Amino acid sequence: MKITDIRVRTVQGDEKLKGVASITIDDCFVVHDLRIIQGNEQLFVAMPSRRTKDGEFKDIAHPIRPEVRNEISSLVLNAYNEELAKAL
């Protein structure tokens, strides 16, 4: 699996939500609405999710293996930082 495209939109005026990303996998599958969130200690990438009737959030799409999640997170956060640098 290879991430072949990443698009990031920064979000202004929200305390925790810093950006929203879409990734393309192998030039043939797109995942929208990955959220870039400011956590207590650092930024992290949250997978697309929906709220259940009891108020919990359940991922709609997510990596099964931790190393894939780490790779996606790293690439998305790098793309986010590049977008911030362009804005300066």
C-alpha angles and dihedrals in degrees: 000000000000129000102228101177137018125189120189130189115193119221122217127202099024118113097213108014107077102167149344124230141191123202130199118211120207091340089284113072128051128199115195132194103036102162125218106215132188105230127192092275108013148351118285137180118242118201121234109284145168131216117249124218091265092054099257122130118234122192114245093197128010142154116264097208121062093223090058091049089050092050093049092046093049094049094046093048091048090051089048091052090049090053090051090050091051090054093059 
